[in-house]
Amino acid sequence: MQPHSEAGAAVNAAIVRAFALCGGIIVHGLAFEHGDKGYLALGDSGSGKSTLATAILLAGGRIVSDDLVLLGRASDGGVRVLPFRADMVLRDPSYRRFRARLELNGMELDELRVNGERKWRISRDRHPECFVRAVSVAAVLCLASPDGEGNCVLSLITQAEGYAAIARDNYFFNSPHPLEQRAMSQTLGALLTTVPVLKVASSRRLFLRPVEEVDGLLRRIEKHACQHHLHL
């Protein structure tokens, strides 16, 4: 097993370096599209990425990538998000909360066992309508754990805080190679200077009213950005 693991690690490192030299950044997060706008959501384990992803699907949005996301420069100078993994995987608690709604929407999920943990997969091949290949990023959302039963809480954070959030959630950003580091820094700079970065603490009502809460959350994000004269 050890030689196989070392070979796999070497292949992964080569892939990451190839992306990095082109300015591609692989981050731990969620990328999705809703209302013709693309969003990148970052957050620690337990911050609600799986919950938000499921609610986005139920609200008519589409997932670009779940868990690992590739950021790359677009021809117009902006930043696009692309899938790094084909499918979307839900943890069992999120699946159980939304199971009835998912079944009503005709979604069939495959049960998985990952390191002894029960998870559920939405296949891109089986449900292509749930996914989109790539979108431009209109806002970066830094997720905090759900807070209370009221409206979601939004606050604008600085570019430095956004930079730290992406660097923290990117396993490979601190590359020792100057060319890779420069290319990735240019991509990250293009992202943070052109889109708002918002801290979001969602409401627990997301579990009960996912469609209404997602629509309200994204309207509030757009309104918040407009109030601060930010592009969205």
Legacy VTK file of the C-alpha trace (Angstrom):
# vtk DataFile Version 3.0
C-alpha trace
ASCII
DATASET POLYDATA
POINTS 232 float
0.000 0.000 0.000
2.845 2.384 0.770
4.297 2.478 -2.791
0.801 2.966 -4.179
0.163 5.833 -1.726
3.474 7.471 -2.596
2.725 7.168 -6.308
-0.723 8.666 -5.829
0.723 11.536 -3.826
3.298 12.199 -6.560
0.588 12.292 -9.247
-1.532 14.652 -7.147
1.443 16.924 -6.557
2.178 17.030 -10.288
-1.454 17.947 -11.074
-1.458 20.681 -8.447
1.817 22.136 -9.761
0.475 22.157 -13.325
-2.610 24.086 -12.182
-0.519 26.428 -10.042
1.813 27.387 -12.881
-1.286 28.539 -14.802
-2.560 30.482 -11.786
-5.007 27.771 -10.734
-5.782 27.539 -7.030
-7.405 24.480 -5.467
-9.413 25.399 -2.374
-11.525 23.524 0.137
-14.999 24.961 -0.325
-18.222 25.047 -2.307
-18.906 26.750 -5.637
-22.422 27.224 -6.963
-24.598 29.202 -9.352
-27.950 30.786 -8.536
-29.795 33.456 -10.467
-27.084 33.623 -13.163
-24.436 34.547 -10.582
-21.597 32.422 -9.282
-20.485 32.181 -5.669
-17.541 30.687 -3.805
-18.309 29.618 -0.209
-15.539 28.827 2.269
-15.812 27.546 5.821
-14.551 25.188 8.465
-16.069 21.772 9.029
-19.513 22.259 10.541
-20.007 25.732 9.080
-22.843 24.512 6.857
-21.335 24.026 3.392
-23.232 20.763 2.793
-26.430 22.275 4.159
-26.079 25.327 1.932
-25.261 23.172 -1.114
-28.398 21.086 -0.626
-30.546 24.170 -0.074
-29.109 25.715 -3.250
-30.207 22.674 -5.268
-33.689 22.741 -3.756
-33.935 26.465 -4.585
-33.178 25.839 -8.256
-29.458 26.562 -8.209
-26.669 24.397 -9.564
-23.438 23.154 -8.061
-20.095 23.775 -9.746
-18.013 21.793 -7.270
-18.364 20.498 -3.753
-15.508 20.089 -1.254
-12.674 20.941 -3.668
-12.905 23.845 -6.106
-10.505 25.047 -8.791
-10.113 28.816 -9.210
-8.712 30.077 -12.507
-8.373 33.306 -14.441
-11.023 34.084 -17.066
-10.404 35.809 -20.396
-12.208 38.949 -19.157
-9.774 39.335 -16.258
-12.142 37.925 -13.639
-11.941 34.607 -11.848
-13.922 31.485 -12.666
-14.663 28.449 -10.523
-14.473 24.981 -12.035
-15.155 21.495 -10.666
-12.282 19.547 -9.173
-14.491 16.599 -8.232
-17.288 15.290 -10.395
-20.026 14.592 -7.850
-21.493 16.131 -4.709
-21.356 14.270 -1.397
-23.565 15.007 1.611
-22.896 14.069 5.175
-25.565 11.919 6.747
-27.053 14.670 9.013
-27.627 16.985 6.040
-29.125 14.149 4.024
-31.534 13.187 6.797
-32.708 16.783 7.255
-33.442 17.195 3.548
-34.281 13.617 2.529
-38.020 14.153 1.972
-37.451 17.309 -0.078
-34.747 15.657 -2.173
-37.023 12.717 -2.929
-39.861 15.078 -3.879
-37.473 16.685 -6.344
-36.735 13.297 -7.885
-33.125 13.090 -6.712
-31.697 9.621 -6.184
-28.674 9.488 -3.909
-26.116 6.698 -3.583
-25.030 5.618 -0.108
-21.275 5.657 0.517
-18.909 4.714 3.321
-15.961 7.087 3.576
-13.459 6.273 6.349
-16.284 4.575 8.230
-18.607 7.580 7.908
-21.956 7.250 6.157
-22.354 9.735 3.296
-24.633 10.244 0.294
-23.632 11.071 -3.285
-25.497 13.059 -5.921
-24.033 11.851 -9.209
-23.276 14.355 -11.957
-23.961 11.647 -14.545
-27.347 10.719 -13.052
-28.447 14.291 -12.283
-26.707 16.616 -14.775
-29.406 19.242 -14.163
-27.963 19.784 -10.670
-24.532 20.800 -11.930
-22.829 23.439 -14.070
-19.334 23.244 -15.500
-17.977 26.699 -14.647
-19.122 30.179 -13.611
-17.515 33.525 -12.892
-17.322 34.441 -9.212
-19.586 37.330 -8.174
-18.973 37.077 -4.412
-16.924 35.139 -1.878
-18.831 33.930 1.187
-16.969 33.012 4.370
-19.388 30.797 6.287
-19.766 30.763 10.039
-21.838 28.236 11.961
-25.629 28.790 11.776
-26.643 31.456 14.277
-30.132 31.463 15.803
-33.554 31.329 14.206
-33.735 34.827 12.720
-32.382 36.266 9.506
-28.894 35.418 8.345
-26.156 37.760 9.525
-23.921 39.412 6.932
-20.831 41.537 7.379
-18.245 42.836 4.960
-14.694 41.683 5.635
-11.421 43.026 4.334
-9.397 41.762 1.403
-6.724 40.653 3.875
-9.277 38.540 5.758
-10.502 37.073 2.478
-6.927 36.306 1.451
-6.330 34.550 4.782
-9.541 32.513 4.434
-8.600 31.252 0.975
-4.981 30.583 1.905
-6.110 28.695 5.027
-8.554 26.537 3.079
-6.054 25.785 0.316
-3.769 22.885 1.036
-1.224 23.883 -1.597
-1.159 27.689 -1.609
2.105 28.104 0.292
4.185 26.710 -2.551
7.973 26.896 -2.207
8.246 27.548 -5.951
8.296 31.284 -6.861
6.655 30.909 -10.289
3.730 28.967 -8.871
3.367 31.331 -5.926
3.358 34.377 -8.209
0.789 32.904 -10.590
-1.565 31.897 -7.761
-1.167 35.270 -6.040
-2.177 37.040 -9.256
-5.340 34.948 -9.476
-6.187 35.583 -5.841
-5.510 39.307 -6.242
-7.805 39.460 -9.278
-10.553 37.775 -7.270
-10.350 39.881 -4.123
-10.083 43.225 -5.912
-13.136 42.653 -8.115
-15.744 40.924 -5.908
-17.089 41.478 -2.380
-16.002 39.184 0.433
-18.736 38.663 3.019
-18.931 36.780 6.290
-22.210 34.865 6.433
-23.834 33.262 9.468
-26.904 31.502 8.084
-30.125 30.906 9.975
-31.216 27.487 11.206
-34.415 28.175 9.261
-32.405 27.030 6.242
-33.306 23.478 7.307
-37.031 24.231 7.399
-37.476 26.643 4.480
-34.481 26.095 2.181
-35.960 27.731 -0.922
-37.144 30.882 0.853
-33.990 31.158 2.945
-31.616 30.773 -0.020
-33.523 33.352 -2.053
-33.547 35.736 0.913
-29.869 35.169 1.676
-28.728 35.908 -1.862
-30.982 38.989 -2.090
-29.433 40.264 1.123
-25.940 39.597 -0.207
-26.701 41.634 -3.329
-28.300 44.430 -1.292
-25.373 44.469 1.127
-22.926 44.698 -1.755
-24.881 47.550 -3.340
-24.988 49.474 -0.053
-21.200 49.325 0.087
-20.894 50.170 -3.623
-19.396 46.781 -4.417
-19.611 45.008 -7.748
-21.909 41.996 -7.779
LINES 1 233
232 0 1 2 3 4 5 6 7 8 9 10 11 12 13 14 15 16 17 18 19 20 21 22 23 24 25 26 27 28 29 30 31 32 33 34 35 36 37 38 39 40 41 42 43 44 45 46 47 48 49 50 51 52 53 54 55 56 57 58 59 60 61 62 63 64 65 66 67 68 69 70 71 72 73 74 75 76 77 78 79 80 81 82 83 84 85 86 87 88 89 90 91 92 93 94 95 96 97 98 99 100 101 102 103 104 105 106 107 108 109 110 111 112 113 114 115 116 117 118 119 120 121 122 123 124 125 126 127 128 129 130 131 132 133 134 135 136 137 138 139 140 141 142 143 144 145 146 147 148 149 150 151 152 153 154 155 156 157 158 159 160 161 162 163 164 165 166 167 168 169 170 171 172 173 174 175 176 177 178 179 180 181 182 183 184 185 186 187 188 189 190 191 192 193 194 195 196 197 198 199 200 201 202 203 204 205 206 207 208 209 210 211 212 213 214 215 216 217 218 219 220 221 222 223 224 225 226 227 228 229 230 231
